[in-house]
Amino acid sequence: MKPVVVLVGRPNVGKSTLFNRLTRSRDAIVVDVPGVTRDRHYGEGHMGDRPFLVVDTGGLEPQTGSGIFAEMKRQADQAIAEADAVVFVLDARAGLTPDDRRIATELRKRHARVWLAANKAEGMQSDLAVADFHELGLGEPIAISAAHGEGVRYLIETVLEAFPQEEEVVDPDADAADKPPRVAIVGRPNVGKSTLVNALVGEDRVIAFDAPGTTRDPIDVPFHYRGRDYVLVDTAGLRKRGRSQGEEIEQYSIIKTLQAVEGSNVAVFVLDAIDGISDQDAHVAGYILERGRAVVIAVNKWDAADTEARDKIKAEIAWKIGFMDFAKILYVSARDKKGLADVMTAVDKAYAAAMAKLSTPKLTRTLIAAVERQQPPRRGAGRPKLRYAHQGGQNPPRIIIHGNQLNHVPETYKRYLEGVFRKAFALEGTPLKVELRTGTNPYASRARGR
């Protein structure tokens, strides 16, 4: 399991800058996709070959004017409770403030594992940059500059040293063809996620696996539906029994949601037809896409939505998560078990598309036909030459196109090719990556040697 590193601190101390610095390897992928919001608050970072999950508590929930203390409690309590490590970001230029002391007190109450990062220390002597923060009693402060990258590597290496790397990491894609599809059902509280889970795996099973002891690790729940085996990737604590009339009360955890996505092949993204799509919904959708997961969008409570609400949610899907236009959208009622079979049919199709094996001859024929219908635009005196294509990976499918001057092919033309390949290979429900490479044909020498 990837260590979870949570960033906390006052506003404007540089949490977002540090977050962007730590997750830059993933940001490069996200911003290449039109429509994906860049205002994310959780993502994956890498230190060498060591991945870790980063959460910036500065914007996990809508902000209110209720002050830093209340804001921290609302936004960060659960993230801190579930974190492996808390990086408390401080402003080296401003020095220690009363709000810093309050936050430190809260962290001590929660027995969090804390590392102090004295940010904005560029141009300062390290001893002076961290001098004020020793009195917090939370360990040795580390001077960094998130904006310039100074000290950041040392900070994260120090944090990760406390969490030995597991020798064997479970990969949901490994030998996937021989295993049941791994399905994560994700969404905000009260969208009907639990009702959908109960309908699929049974109420008794939900109670059985919702056992104490596991605070944050996703757990696997095997279930059987219409003659096929699946594994539900779920997390302990997402649902717990209420005190009155046995109702279930969902406890939303963004960390658990991200971990469920991480451990799945297909994500069923549940939306509320009445409440619409929140900014956090859009963030989670962006993370699903970033991780390359196949996805099915289930708009729940459709039977209870009036015409205005239905029109609104359709518009919001196109506007806020339009980058998921490859996903099947289903309008369901989990309570009445309407549309359940359609959801699982879409899961099967999305999984099959994500794991599809695409033959090089058909890919190349499809490419040539697409170019004949619409050539790439000229660049100066020449025009890019797209010669052949082959598959470079699965889950999500990756198509690599070789040719000449391909660095001049615009994104609009790449999206055109993506649409052509989707239609030719029926790739519904999965992201598709198209890569262009300029160079020689690696198969040419083989052909000459025959």
C-alpha positions as CSV (number, residue, x, y, z in Angstrom):
1,M,0.0,0.0,0.0
2,K,1.3,3.4,-0.9
3,P,2.1,5.7,2.1
4,V,-0.4,8.5,2.4
5,V,1.3,11.9,3.0
6,V,-1.1,14.6,4.2
7,L,-0.1,18.3,3.9
8,V,-1.5,20.6,6.6
9,G,-0.9,24.2,7.6
10,R,-2.2,27.7,7.6
11,P,-3.4,29.3,4.3
12,N,-0.6,30.8,2.1
13,V,2.2,28.9,3.6
14,G,2.9,27.0,0.4
15,K,0.9,23.8,0.8
16,S,-0.4,23.9,-2.8
17,T,3.1,24.8,-4.2
18,L,4.5,21.8,-2.3
19,F,1.7,19.6,-3.5
20,N,2.4,20.6,-7.1
21,R,6.1,20.0,-6.7
22,L,5.5,16.5,-5.3
23,T,2.9,15.4,-7.9
24,R,4.5,17.0,-11.0
25,S,5.1,13.6,-12.6
26,R,1.3,13.0,-12.6
27,D,0.3,16.6,-13.5
28,A,2.1,16.2,-16.8
29,I,-0.4,13.5,-17.7
30,V,-3.5,15.2,-16.4
31,V,-3.0,18.6,-18.2
32,D,-2.7,16.8,-21.5
33,V,-6.4,15.9,-21.3
34,P,-8.8,18.7,-22.3
35,G,-11.3,19.6,-19.5
36,V,-9.5,18.0,-16.6
37,T,-9.4,20.5,-13.7
38,R,-6.0,21.4,-12.6
39,D,-7.2,22.5,-9.1
40,R,-6.7,19.1,-7.6
41,H,-6.0,18.4,-4.0
42,Y,-4.8,14.8,-4.1
43,G,-2.5,12.9,-6.4
44,E,0.4,10.6,-6.7
45,G,4.0,11.5,-6.1
46,H,7.2,9.6,-6.8
47,M,10.6,9.7,-5.1
48,G,12.7,7.6,-7.4
49,D,10.8,4.4,-7.9
50,R,8.8,4.9,-4.7
51,P,5.2,6.0,-5.2
52,F,3.2,7.7,-2.5
53,L,-0.3,9.4,-2.2
54,V,-0.3,13.1,-1.4
55,V,-3.3,15.0,0.0
56,D,-3.5,18.7,0.4
57,T,-6.1,19.5,3.1
58,G,-6.4,23.1,2.0
59,G,-9.3,22.4,-0.3
60,L,-10.9,19.1,0.3
61,E,-14.2,20.7,1.3
62,P,-15.9,24.0,0.4
63,Q,-14.3,26.8,2.4
64,T,-16.3,28.8,4.9
65,G,-15.5,32.0,6.8
66,S,-15.5,30.3,10.1
67,G,-11.8,30.7,10.8
68,I,-8.6,28.6,10.5
69,F,-9.4,26.3,13.4
70,A,-12.9,25.3,12.3
71,E,-11.7,25.1,8.7
72,M,-8.9,22.7,9.7
73,K,-11.3,20.5,11.7
74,R,-13.8,20.4,8.8
75,Q,-11.3,19.7,6.1
76,A,-8.5,17.8,7.6
77,D,-9.7,15.7,10.6
78,Q,-10.4,12.5,8.7
79,A,-7.4,12.9,6.4
80,I,-5.1,13.3,9.4
81,A,-6.6,10.3,11.1
82,E,-6.0,8.1,8.1
83,A,-2.6,9.5,7.1
84,D,0.6,7.6,7.4
85,A,2.5,10.8,7.6
86,V,1.5,14.5,8.2
87,V,3.8,17.2,6.8
88,F,3.1,20.4,8.8
89,V,4.0,23.2,6.4
90,L,5.2,26.4,8.1
91,D,6.3,29.8,6.8
92,A,9.9,30.4,7.6
93,R,9.7,34.1,6.8
94,A,6.6,34.7,8.9
95,G,7.9,32.7,11.8
96,L,5.8,30.9,14.4
97,T,2.2,32.2,14.7
98,P,-0.6,31.5,17.2
99,D,-2.5,29.5,14.5
100,D,0.6,27.4,14.0
101,R,0.6,26.6,17.7
102,R,-3.1,25.7,17.6
103,I,-2.6,23.4,14.7
104,A,0.3,21.7,16.5
105,T,-1.9,21.2,19.5
106,E,-4.5,19.5,17.3
107,L,-1.9,17.2,15.8
108,R,-0.6,16.2,19.2
109,K,-4.1,15.3,20.3
110,R,-4.5,13.0,17.3
111,H,-1.1,11.3,17.9
112,A,-0.2,12.0,14.3
113,R,3.2,11.2,12.9
114,V,4.4,14.7,12.0
115,W,7.3,16.1,10.0
116,L,7.8,19.9,10.1
117,A,8.6,21.7,6.8
118,A,9.8,25.3,7.1
119,N,8.9,26.6,3.7
120,K,10.0,29.7,1.8
121,A,13.5,29.3,3.2
122,E,15.2,30.2,0.0
123,G,18.1,32.6,0.6
124,M,18.0,32.0,4.4
125,Q,20.4,30.1,6.5
126,S,18.8,26.8,7.5
127,D,19.4,27.3,11.2
128,L,17.6,30.6,11.1
129,A,14.8,29.4,8.9
130,V,13.8,26.6,11.4
131,A,14.8,28.3,14.7
132,D,11.3,29.4,15.7
133,F,9.7,26.0,15.2
134,H,11.7,23.8,17.6
135,E,9.4,24.9,20.4
136,L,6.4,23.1,18.8
137,G,8.0,19.9,20.1
138,L,7.1,17.9,16.9
139,G,10.6,16.9,15.9
140,E,13.4,18.5,13.9
141,P,12.1,21.1,11.4
142,I,13.4,20.8,7.8
143,A,14.1,24.0,5.8
144,I,12.6,23.8,2.2
145,S,11.6,26.0,-0.7
146,A,8.7,24.4,-2.4
147,A,8.8,27.0,-5.2
148,H,12.4,26.3,-6.0
149,G,12.6,22.6,-5.0
150,E,15.2,23.2,-2.3
151,G,15.2,20.6,0.5
152,V,12.0,18.9,-0.9
153,R,13.8,15.7,-1.8
154,Y,15.4,15.4,1.6
155,L,12.1,16.1,3.3
156,I,10.2,13.3,1.4
157,E,13.1,10.9,1.7
158,T,13.1,11.5,5.5
159,V,9.3,10.9,5.6
160,L,9.4,7.7,3.5
161,E,12.3,6.2,5.5
162,A,9.7,5.7,8.3
163,F,7.7,3.4,6.0
164,P,9.7,0.4,4.7
165,Q,8.8,-0.4,1.1
166,E,6.8,-3.5,0.7
167,E,8.6,-6.3,-1.1
168,E,5.5,-7.2,-3.1
169,V,2.9,-4.8,-4.2
170,V,-0.5,-6.0,-5.4
171,D,-1.1,-4.9,-8.9
172,P,-4.7,-5.0,-10.1
173,D,-3.5,-5.4,-13.7
174,A,-1.1,-8.3,-13.1
175,D,-2.4,-11.5,-14.7
176,A,-5.8,-9.7,-15.0
177,A,-6.9,-12.1,-17.7
178,D,-6.9,-15.0,-15.3
179,K,-8.6,-13.1,-12.4
180,P,-12.1,-11.7,-11.8
181,P,-12.5,-8.0,-12.6
182,R,-11.9,-5.8,-9.7
183,V,-14.7,-3.2,-9.3
184,A,-14.6,-0.1,-7.1
185,I,-18.0,1.7,-6.5
186,V,-17.1,5.3,-5.6
187,G,-19.1,8.4,-4.9
188,R,-20.0,11.0,-2.3
189,P,-22.2,10.1,0.7
190,N,-25.9,9.8,0.1
191,V,-25.7,9.2,-3.6
192,G,-26.8,5.7,-3.1
193,K,-23.4,4.0,-3.2
194,S,-24.2,1.7,-0.2
195,T,-27.6,0.8,-1.7
196,L,-25.9,-0.2,-4.9
197,V,-23.2,-2.3,-3.0
198,N,-25.9,-4.0,-1.0
199,A,-27.9,-4.9,-4.1
200,L,-24.8,-6.5,-5.7
201,V,-23.2,-8.3,-2.8
202,G,-26.1,-8.7,-0.3
203,E,-26.8,-6.9,3.0
204,D,-25.4,-9.7,5.1
205,R,-22.1,-9.7,3.3
206,V,-21.8,-5.9,3.7
207,I,-22.2,-6.3,7.5
208,A,-19.8,-9.2,7.6
209,F,-16.9,-7.4,6.0
210,D,-17.5,-4.1,7.7
211,A,-15.4,-5.2,10.7
212,P,-13.3,-3.2,13.1
213,G,-9.5,-3.4,12.9
214,T,-8.8,-2.1,9.4
215,T,-8.6,1.6,9.5
216,R,-7.5,2.5,6.0
217,D,-6.5,-0.5,3.8
218,P,-8.9,-1.4,1.0
219,I,-10.3,-4.9,1.3
220,D,-11.5,-7.4,-1.3
221,V,-15.1,-8.6,-1.3
222,P,-15.7,-11.5,-3.8
223,F,-19.2,-11.6,-5.2
224,H,-21.0,-13.4,-7.9
225,Y,-23.4,-11.8,-10.4
226,R,-25.2,-13.3,-13.3
227,G,-22.8,-16.2,-13.6
228,R,-19.6,-14.3,-13.3
229,D,-17.2,-13.7,-10.4
230,Y,-16.1,-10.2,-9.4
231,V,-14.1,-8.6,-6.6
232,L,-15.5,-5.5,-5.0
233,V,-12.6,-3.2,-3.9
234,D,-14.0,-1.6,-0.8
235,T,-12.6,0.0,2.4
236,A,-13.5,-0.6,6.0
237,G,-15.2,2.4,7.5
238,L,-17.0,3.7,4.5
239,R,-20.2,2.4,6.0
240,K,-21.0,1.9,9.6
241,R,-24.3,1.0,11.3
242,G,-26.3,3.9,12.7
243,R,-27.8,3.7,16.2
244,S,-31.4,4.0,15.2
245,Q,-33.4,1.5,13.2
246,G,-30.3,-0.1,11.8
247,E,-29.7,2.6,9.2
248,E,-26.3,3.0,7.6
249,I,-24.4,6.2,7.9
250,E,-21.7,6.8,5.3
251,Q,-18.5,8.3,6.4
252,Y,-16.8,9.9,3.4
253,S,-13.1,9.5,3.1
254,I,-11.3,10.8,0.0
255,I,-8.3,8.7,0.9
256,K,-10.3,5.6,1.0
257,T,-11.9,6.5,-2.3
258,L,-8.6,7.0,-4.0
259,Q,-7.2,3.8,-2.6
260,A,-10.3,1.9,-3.9
261,V,-9.7,3.4,-7.4
262,E,-6.1,2.5,-7.2
263,G,-6.9,-1.2,-6.5
264,S,-9.5,-1.6,-9.1
265,N,-9.8,-2.4,-12.8
266,V,-13.1,-0.6,-13.3
267,A,-14.6,2.2,-11.2
268,V,-18.4,2.6,-11.0
269,F,-18.7,6.4,-10.4
270,V,-22.1,7.0,-8.7
271,L,-23.7,10.5,-9.0
272,D,-26.9,11.9,-7.5
273,A,-29.4,12.9,-10.1
274,I,-31.0,15.4,-7.7
275,D,-28.0,17.0,-6.1
276,G,-25.9,17.2,-9.2
277,I,-22.1,17.1,-9.5
278,S,-19.9,18.8,-6.9
279,D,-16.4,20.1,-7.4
280,Q,-15.1,17.1,-5.4
281,D,-17.0,14.8,-7.8
282,A,-15.0,16.4,-10.6
283,H,-11.7,15.9,-8.7
284,V,-12.4,12.2,-8.1
285,A,-13.3,11.8,-11.8
286,G,-10.0,13.4,-12.7
287,Y,-8.2,11.0,-10.5
288,I,-9.9,8.0,-12.0
289,L,-8.8,9.2,-15.4
290,E,-5.3,10.0,-14.2
291,R,-5.0,6.4,-13.0
292,G,-6.1,5.1,-16.3
293,R,-9.1,3.2,-14.9
294,A,-12.0,2.1,-16.9
295,V,-15.2,3.7,-15.7
296,V,-19.0,3.4,-15.7
297,I,-21.0,6.5,-14.7
298,A,-24.2,5.6,-12.8
299,V,-26.6,8.5,-12.2
300,N,-28.7,7.3,-9.3
301,K,-32.1,8.4,-8.0
302,W,-33.2,8.9,-11.6
303,D,-36.8,7.9,-10.8
304,A,-37.0,10.7,-8.1
305,A,-35.6,13.5,-10.3
306,D,-37.9,15.9,-12.0
307,T,-37.4,17.1,-15.6
308,E,-35.4,20.2,-14.4
309,A,-33.0,18.1,-12.3
310,R,-32.5,15.6,-15.1
311,D,-31.7,18.3,-17.6
312,K,-29.3,19.9,-15.1
313,I,-27.3,16.7,-14.3
314,K,-27.0,15.9,-18.0
315,A,-25.6,19.4,-18.6
316,E,-23.2,19.1,-15.7
317,I,-21.9,15.7,-16.9
318,A,-21.0,17.4,-20.2
319,W,-19.6,20.5,-18.5
320,K,-17.8,19.3,-15.4
321,I,-16.7,15.8,-16.4
322,G,-16.8,16.0,-20.1
323,F,-13.3,14.5,-20.2
324,M,-15.0,11.2,-19.4
325,D,-16.9,11.2,-22.7
326,F,-15.7,7.6,-23.3
327,A,-17.7,6.3,-20.3
328,K,-21.1,4.7,-20.5
329,I,-23.7,6.8,-18.7
330,L,-26.5,5.0,-17.1
331,Y,-29.6,6.4,-15.3
332,V,-30.5,4.0,-12.5
333,S,-32.4,3.6,-9.2
334,A,-30.3,1.5,-6.8
335,R,-33.2,1.5,-4.2
336,D,-35.6,-0.2,-6.7
337,K,-32.8,-2.2,-8.3
338,K,-33.6,-0.6,-11.7
339,G,-30.7,-0.6,-14.1
340,L,-28.5,-2.8,-12.0
341,A,-28.0,-5.4,-14.8
342,D,-27.1,-2.6,-17.2
343,V,-24.4,-1.3,-14.8
344,M,-22.8,-4.7,-14.6
345,T,-23.1,-5.2,-18.4
346,A,-21.3,-1.9,-18.8
347,V,-18.6,-3.0,-16.3
348,D,-18.0,-6.1,-18.3
349,K,-17.7,-4.1,-21.6
350,A,-15.4,-1.5,-20.0
351,Y,-13.2,-4.2,-18.5
352,A,-13.0,-6.1,-21.8
353,A,-12.1,-2.8,-23.6
354,A,-9.4,-2.0,-21.1
355,M,-7.8,-5.4,-21.4
356,A,-8.3,-5.7,-25.2
357,K,-5.5,-7.0,-27.4
358,L,-5.3,-4.9,-30.5
359,S,-3.6,-6.5,-33.6
360,T,-0.9,-4.5,-35.3
361,P,-2.3,-5.1,-38.9
362,K,-5.8,-3.9,-38.0
363,L,-4.4,-0.9,-36.1
364,T,-2.2,0.1,-39.1
365,R,-5.1,-0.4,-41.5
366,T,-7.3,1.7,-39.3
367,L,-4.7,4.4,-39.1
368,I,-4.1,4.5,-42.9
369,A,-7.9,4.7,-43.5
370,A,-8.2,7.5,-41.0
371,V,-5.3,9.5,-42.6
372,E,-6.9,9.0,-46.1
373,R,-10.2,10.5,-44.8
374,Q,-8.5,13.4,-43.0
375,Q,-4.8,14.2,-43.3
376,P,-3.0,15.9,-40.5
377,P,-2.5,19.7,-41.1
378,R,0.7,20.9,-42.7
379,R,3.5,22.3,-40.7
380,G,5.5,24.7,-42.9
381,A,6.5,23.0,-46.2
382,G,5.9,19.5,-45.0
383,R,3.1,17.3,-43.7
384,P,3.4,14.8,-40.9
385,K,3.6,11.2,-42.2
386,L,1.8,8.6,-40.1
387,R,3.0,5.2,-41.2
388,Y,2.0,2.4,-38.9
389,A,0.6,1.7,-35.4
390,H,0.9,-1.0,-32.7
391,Q,-0.3,-1.6,-29.2
392,G,2.0,-0.5,-26.4
393,G,0.0,-1.6,-23.3
394,Q,-3.3,-2.4,-21.7
395,N,-5.5,-1.0,-18.9
396,P,-5.7,1.5,-20.4
397,P,-5.0,0.5,-24.0
398,R,-2.0,2.4,-25.4
399,I,-1.6,2.8,-29.2
400,I,1.8,3.9,-30.5
401,I,1.9,5.5,-33.9
402,H,5.2,5.8,-35.8
403,G,6.1,8.1,-38.6
404,N,7.9,11.3,-39.6
405,Q,7.5,14.9,-38.2
406,L,4.9,13.6,-35.7
407,N,6.0,16.2,-33.1
408,H,4.0,18.7,-35.2
409,V,0.7,16.8,-35.0
410,P,-1.8,18.9,-33.0
411,E,-3.9,17.6,-30.1
412,T,-7.1,18.0,-32.1
413,Y,-5.8,15.5,-34.7
414,K,-4.7,13.1,-31.9
415,R,-8.3,13.2,-30.6
416,Y,-9.6,12.5,-34.1
417,L,-7.4,9.4,-34.3
418,E,-8.5,8.4,-30.8
419,G,-12.1,8.5,-31.9
420,V,-11.4,6.5,-35.0
421,F,-9.6,3.8,-33.0
422,R,-12.4,3.7,-30.4
423,K,-15.0,3.1,-33.0
424,A,-12.9,0.5,-34.9
425,F,-12.2,-1.6,-31.8
426,A,-15.4,-0.8,-29.8
427,L,-13.3,0.6,-26.9
428,E,-16.2,1.9,-24.7
429,G,-15.6,2.7,-21.1
430,T,-11.9,2.9,-21.0
431,P,-9.4,5.7,-21.4
432,L,-7.3,5.4,-24.5
433,K,-3.8,6.8,-24.9
434,V,-2.4,7.6,-28.3
435,E,1.3,8.2,-28.5
436,L,3.2,9.6,-31.6
437,R,6.8,8.7,-32.2
438,T,9.0,10.0,-34.9
439,G,11.8,7.6,-36.0
440,T,12.6,4.5,-38.0
441,N,10.5,1.4,-38.3
442,P,11.8,-1.1,-35.8
443,Y,10.3,-3.9,-37.9
444,A,12.1,-2.9,-41.1
445,S,15.3,-4.8,-40.3
446,R,13.3,-7.9,-39.6
447,A,11.5,-7.6,-43.0
448,R,14.9,-7.2,-44.8
449,G,16.3,-10.2,-43.1
450,R,13.6,-12.6,-44.3
